Amino acid sequence: MRVARLKVGGGLSASDTACAIQADWLGIPVLRSSFPETTARAAALLAGLGAGFWSREADLPPLPGETRVFEPRIDADQRAEGREAWRRAVDAVTGWAAERG
């Protein structure tokens, strides 16, 4: 499955830095609503959909507020290099933890 964009909400999404990092490492735009309770509202909308209040997803009302879009700032090569560095770091820590028992 290819994800074209990521909509975020909840506590950590209030951080511009966290949203920018996600956009960079995922290589897709990250969208954050200015409405702070996106998680609770989305849960309520899905409950209404499940209960038959709305018959299809297209009928759901949009979330209120402006949306800020964080675009990726690094290219595919930089992303690949970063992921490889992350893998090496995980391997190093995993080896260190195994040695310590």
N, C-alpha and C positions, 0 to 999 in steps of 0.2 A: 504494500500500500504506500502510496506517495502522499505525504502531507504537504499541502501548499502553503499553509500558514498556521500559526498557533495562537489561540486566544487564551490569555492567562487571567487569573483572578486569585484572590486570597492574599494573605499577609505578605509573602515574599514578593509578589508582583508589584508592590508599592515601590520597590527599589528599581530605579532607572538602570542601575548597574547590572542587576540580576537579569532584567529583561534584555538589555543589550548583549550580555554574555550568551543568553539562550539563542538570540537571533544569530550571533556570530557562529556559534558551534553547531547549530542546527542547519544553518544556511538558508533559513526561510524567515519571512517577516513574523514578528511577534506583535500581537495586538493586545493592548490593555485599555479597558474602559475606565473612565474617570469615576464611574459608579462603584463605590467600594464593596458592595455586598453581592458581587456577581455570583459567587458560589451558592449562597442561600437562594438567590432569585432563580438561578438556573435549576436548582433542585426543585423549587416550587413549580416552575414551568414544566419540567419533566414529569412531575407528579400529576399536574393537570392534563398533560398529554396522555399519560398512562390511564388516568381515570376517565378519559373520553371528553374532557372539557374542550380540548382542541382535537380535531380529527387527524391532523398531520403536522409534521414539524414546521412546514412552511407557514402555518397559521399562527405560530407563536409570536408574541409581540417582541420587538427588539429590546435589548437592554438600553436603559436610559444613559445619557451622558455622552461626552465626546470620547473618541477612541484615539489613543496615541499608538503610532506604528513605529516599531523599532526594526530597522532594516539591517541585514547582515553587512558588516564592514570588512570582513576578511574573505579571501577567495578560497576556492576548493583546496589548493595546495597548502595554504596556511592552516586550514582546518585539518587536513590529513597530518601535517607535521605536529600540530597540537595534540591530536588524538594519539599519535604514536608516543609523544612525550608523556602523556597521561598514562598510557599502558605501561611504559617503562617505570614510572613512579609507582603504580599499583604493584607491579612485579617486585620492585625493590622493597616496598613496605611488607608485602606478603612474605617474601623471603626472610626479612628481618623478624617478623612476628613468629614465623615457624622456628627460627633458630632460638628464640627466647622461650619457647615452650608452650 
